[in-house]
Amino acid sequence: MKHLTGMMMGLLVSLSSCGKSNDNPPAEKKAPLNLVVNTVVSTDSSGTVTFTAAAENAVSYDYDFGNGYIRTTANGSTSYTYNTPGVNNYTVKVTAKSADGLTVGQSLSVAVPVSTKLLWSDEFNQDGAPDPKNWGYDIGTGDNGWGNNEAQYYTDRTQNAAISNGTLKINAVKESYNGRDYTSARLLTKGKFNFTYGRVEVSAKLPAGGGTWPAIWMLGSNIATAGWPACGEIDIMEHKGNEPQKIYGTVHHPGHAGGNADGGTTMAANLAGAFHKYTLDWSPAQLRWYVDDKLYFTFNNAAGLPFNHDYFILLNFAIGGTFGGAIDPAFTKGTMEVDYVRVYKH
C-alpha cells in the first residue's frame, strides 16, 4: 500500500512538472510610441481646425477639443469647427490608444479666430413690447395652416411677450381666450430681417412643465409662394417639457418633413434653470448645431436643397400639440426667457 501511494505521488509530480514545462510567458503589452500631433487652423476665420495625429502601435485616437466636446477617430485625422467669436485659445488633448488598451497623451494649445462681424442683433435692453422694427407676430391658433394642433392662442399682448430687466419673456398662460385654454406668443422677423448664411446665436432659458414646447427656428422667406416644406425650415432649438434634458435640432424639406425630418438631439442639464447658448452655423456646405459651443448635429447642404436663400427668424412658446405632447394639468404659467439673438456674417 505504501509502495502504491509512492508511485501515485511520483506520477502527480511528473504530470505537474510536464504542465509547467509547457507554460508560455505572457506576451508583453505594447503601448503607443512617438505620438506626433499637427494642426492646421483655417485662415478664413470660420473656426475650423484640422488635426492629424500619428503614433506607433496606435489603433485609435481620442480628441478632447478643450470645450467639453470629445471625438474618437481610428486614423488620427479629424477636423472641428469652433464657433465662439473672437480669437480664443483652446487646450486640446490627444490620447493615442493601442490594441492592448495602453495609452499615451499629448496636450497642445490652439488659437482659433472666428469672425465677429455682427450682421443683426436684438439685445432686448429696452423695457416694454418687443421692438416693432425687429419683430412682428403671428396671431391666432394656426388652424389655417401653420399650427400643429397646439392648445394655445397666440397674441401680441405684453402679457404674453414683453422685455424687462434685459431679457425678452415669452409667457404661456393658462387662461380662457378666444376659444382656447392657453395663450402665448410667436414672434418673427419676416419682412423686417431676412438673411442667407451666417451664424445665429441665441441665449435662452427654457420653460418647465409637461406639454411646454419652446422653439428658436427659421423659415424660408419665400414661404408665401413656395409653401411648406418647399421653402425649407431650420429648427435651431426645440424642447419638450416632457423630455426636460433633451434638445432637438432639425431641418424640414421636401421628402424630409414632419416626422420624417432630418435632425439630431443632445442632452444638457438645467435647461430651465440657467441660460444656455443655442447656435446654428449655416453655409453653402453645411449646417451645424451647437449647445453651449458643443457641436451635436451636422447636415450637409447642397445646391438642390432649400437652404440657400433668405430666411427669417421665429421665437415662440407653444403648448401641447403633435410635438409638445401631454400637458401637465398643474401647469398655469411658464416663461421662455431670451437674453439676446445675434446673427454673424461669415
N, C-alpha and C positions, 0 to 999 in steps of 0.2 A: 504494500500500500504506500509506504514511504517512497519506494522507487518510482511508482507510477505518478505520484504527486510531483516528484522532482522532474520527471520527464515533461509533465504538463507545464510546469513553471518555465522550463527551458524553452518550450515551444512558444509560450507567450512572449518571452524576452526576445526570441528570434523574430516573431512577427512584428513586435514593436520596433525592433531595430530596422527591419525592412521598410516599415512605414516611414520612419524618419529619413531614411536614405533617399526616398522618392520625393520628399517635400522640396518645392522650388521657392526661393526667396521672393517676396512680393516685388513687383515692378516699381521702380522709382517714379513717383508722380512728377509730371512736367509742368512747370509754371511758365507763363508768358515772359518773354525776354525782349529787351531793347524796344520798348514802346516809344513810338515817334508819332506826334500829332501835328498836322499842318492845318492852318486856317486861311480862308480867303474871304475877306469882307467885301460885299458888293459896294461899288463906288457910286451907285445911283440913289443912295440914301433910302433904299427900300427896306433896310434892316435885315437882309438875307446874308447869312454866313454859311459857307461851305466848309465842312470838316472832313479831313482824311486821316485815319489812324491805321497804324500797322505795327504788329509785334509778332515775333517768332512764337510758335505754339499756340497762338490765339485762335479761338473759334467763334467768338462774339465780342462785341464792344458795347458797353453801356455809356450813354451820354447824359450827364446832368447839366442842362444848359444854364444853370445859375439863376433860374426864375421859377423853380418848382416843377418844371417840365422835364421828364426823363424819357429817353428812347433807346431801344436796343437795335443794333444792326449787325448782320453777320460779316459783312465785308469791310466794315470800318468807315465807310463813306456815308455821309448824310448831309443834309442842309436844313437850316432852321431860320425862320423869319421872326425877328423881334419887332415889336410894334410900339414901344414907348417912345414918344417924341424926344428929340434932342440927341446928344451923344452920351450914351450910358455904358458903363463898364460892367461886364459880367464875368464871374469866375466859373469857368466851365471845367467840369471834372469828367475825365475819360477813364473808364476801367476796362482793361482787356481781361478776358476770361479764357482759360484753357479747357480742353475736354475733360480734364481731371477736376475741374472746379476751382483751380487756383487762380488768383487774380494779381494784377499789378495796375496801379493807377497813376494818373498824372493830372495836375491842375494847371490851368492857364487862364490868363486874363485877356478878354477880348473887348475892345472898344467898338461900339456899334452906333453909327449915325442913322437916325430916322428923320425923314422930312418933317419940318414943323410949320409948313405953310398952311395956315388956317384959312379954309375956304368959307366957312359959315359956322356960326355957333349961337346958342342961346344959353346964357349962364343963369337965367331965372333970378335976377337980382332985384327986380322991381316988383314990389308987392302989388297984389290985385289980380285981375284977369290976365291970362297969357297974352303976350304981345301980338296984336292982330296983324302986324307986318310979317310975323313968322308963322302964325298958326291959324287955321280955320277949324271947323268942327263938322263931323258927320252927326246928324240929328236923327233920332228915331230908333227903330228896332232892327233895321237891316232886313226886314222881311221882304223888301223889294229887290233883293238880290245880293246884298253884301253881308248878310248876317250868317251865323252858324247855329241858329236855334238857341241863342243865349237868352237869359232871363231878364236882362236889364234894358232900360230905355236910356239912350244917350242924349244928354242935354248940353247946352252951352252955358249953364248956370255956374256961378262961382262956388256954389255948394259942392259941385262935382269936379271942378278944375280951377285952382287958384294958386298963386305964388305967395309964399310967406317965408320969412327968415332964410332967404336964399335958395329955396327949392320949390319946384312945382309939385303940388299934391293933386293927384287924380283920385277922387274918393268914390268908391262904390257904397251906396247906402241902401239898406232895406227899407223901402217905403212904397206905398201905392202911388203910381204915377202913370197916367195915360195908358191904363190897362196892364201895366207891368208891376211886378213886386219889388223891383230894384231900379236904381238909377246909377249912372256913371258917366264917363266922358271918353270921347275918341277924338284926339287932336291930329291934324295933318298939315303938312307944308305944301300941299298941292296948290299950284298956281302962284306960290309965294317963293318957294325954293325947290328947284329941281336940279339934279346933277347926274353926271356919268363918271363912274370910277372914283376911288378915293378910300379913305379910312374913316369910318364912323365910330365914335366913342361916346358911350352913354354911361354915366354913373347913376345907379338907381338902387333903391331899397324896395324890396318887393312885399306885397301884402301876404298875410297868412290866412288860412281857413279853407276848408273843403269847398270846392267849386270856384275859387278865385282863379282868374286867368289873365294876368297882365302880359302885355306884349310890346316889344320895340321892333318895328318892321318897316318894310318899304314895298311900294307898288310901282310898276311901270307907269310913267306919266301918260302913256297912250292908252290907258285902260278904257277910256270912253269910246274909242274907235276899235281897238283890237279885242276888247273883252278880256275876261279872266278865264283860264290862266295864260292865254297867249301873250298878255302884256308882261307876264313874269311877276313873281312875288319873292322877296327875300326877307325871311324872318330872322332878325338879328338875335332876338331873345324871346322865348315863350316859356311860361312857367305855369305849372298846375299846383294849386294849393294842396291837392290830393297826393302830390309827389313832391314834398317840400324841399328836397335837396337836389332835384334834377332840373337842368337847364336844356332847352331844345334850341337848335339852330337848323334852319330848313330853307330849301328853295322849292318853289312850285313853278312848273312849266308844262307845256303840252305833253301828255303821256305820263307825267310825273307830278300829279297834283292831288290835293286832299290826302287821303290815307296812303296814296302811292307816291308821295313826295320824296325827294332826296334830302337826307338830313343826318345829323349826329346829335349826341347828347353828352353831357358831362355832369359830374356830381360836385356840389360845392356846399359848404356849411354856412349856416347863419344868414341865409338869403333874405330873411325878413327882418333881421336884427341889425344889419350893417349894410353900408353901401358897397356895391361891387361894380367893377367896370366891365361893360359888355361891348365888345369890339368886332367890327366887320372890316376886313381888308378886301377890297374889290378891285380887280384889274381885268384886262382882256384875257389873261392867262388863268387866273384862279380867283375863287372866293374863299376866304379863310375866317373862321370864327374863333374868338378867344373869350375866356372869362378871366379877369384879373391878369391879363397878358399871357395866359396859358392857352396855347392852341389846342383845340379839340376836334375840329372838323375842317376838311378841305374839299372843295368842289371844283373840278376842272371846268373852266369856261371854254366856250368855242364860238366861232362866228355865227353858227346857225342857231344859237340859243338866245332867248330874250333877255340877256343880261349884259347888253352892250348899247343901251340907250338910256335916256334920262329916267330917273326915279324920284319919288318924293317920300318923305319920312312920316310914319304914323306912331303915335303913342296912345295906347288905350288900355282899359281895365274892364274886361268882360266878366260876367258871372254865369257859370254853368255852360250849357251848350255842348256841342259834339266833342270838344276838346277839354273844356273845363270840368265836365262831369258832374257828379252828385254834389249838391250844395248842402253845406252843414246847416241844419235848422237853427243853430245858435248864432249864425253869422248875422251881424247887424250893420257893421261898417268896417271897411278896410281901406288902406291907402297905398297907392303906388307913388313913391316919392322919387323925384328925378332932380339930381343936383346940376347936371349940365348935359347938353347934346352938342358935340363938336364934330365937324367934318373937315378932314385934312385932304389936300390935294397931293397926289403922288408926284 
